[in-house]
Amino acid sequence: MTSALLSLSALLTASVLAAPAAGATSHEGRPAGSATREASAGGAPAGWEKVNGDDPARIAESTDRQPSLSASGRSAAAPADESGPMAIKSMRNGKFAVTEINYAAPNTGAVRARSTHVFGAWESFAFEWDEASQTIALKSLANNRYVAVEKNFTGQAQNVLRARSTTAGGWERFVLYYNEDLDLYALQSTLNNLFVAMENSYTGSLQYTLRARSADVTGSWEQFDLYDIVG
C-alpha cells in the first residue's frame, strides 16, 4: 500500500467531557443488537487490516476519484496541517460527512453524511496519527475541533460523533481499518471498541449522523471512502 499524508504529532491530553444530549428517533433496517454488543478489543474484522502511521492504506490518489472543491460561501477555516484535508464519504448513502457547526447545543458539531459534494471546510478533516497509542484523531477544519464519541449521551444519540474537543484524548481516538478487496475504510472508536456507522434511517436533525455503535463491519453502514482534497 502506498503512503498517505498522516500527521505524526502526539496528542495525549485528555478530552473535555460533554453533557448528555437529546435522542433521535428510532431507526430500522439494522441487524438486531448491533448497537449494544461490544466488539472484541484488539482484533481486526475479517478481511480488514489496521492502518498504521508508517504504513497507511492508500487514500484516493487517482485523479478520477478526487472530489472537486467549489465556492460555497461558507466561512473559511484554518488550513490543514501536514496531514492535508480529507473528506469522508459514506458508502451507505454516497454522501460526504459534514460538521454541523450551526447546530444548537448539545448537538453543535455533530458529524453527518449529508453533502453531495465537497464544498469546503465543512466537509474537510485532518487525520492526525499518534505514535504512542497507534491511533488517529479526526480534526474538523470547519471549527478546528477534534471529533469525540459522545459516550455519555443518552438514547439514540449515544456515541454520536461530534467535533467539539480542543485536544485529543481517549474520547477522540480511533483505529482506522482498510479492506484491500473493497478499497474502503472503517473506523473503530477506542473509547467503546465499536465501529462507526452512518445512521441512514434516522429522522430529523440527526439523520445520517455518524455514531460509534456497531460491533462489526456488517456492510455499507460501517464502510467509508476517503478522499484527499485538492485544489
Buried (B, 14 or more C-beta within 10 A) or exposed (E): EEEBBBBEBEBEEEBEEBEBBEBBEEBEEBEEEBBEBEBEEEEBBEEBBBBBBEEBBBBBEEEEBBBEBEEBEEEEBEEBBEBBBBBBBBBBBEBBBBBBBEBEEBBBBBBBBBBEBBBBBBBBBBBBBBEEBBBBBBBBBBBEBBBBBBBEBEEBBBBBBBBBBEBBBBBBBBBBBBBEEBEBBBBBBBBBBBBBBBBBBBEEBBBBBBBBBBBBBBEBBBBBBBBBBEE
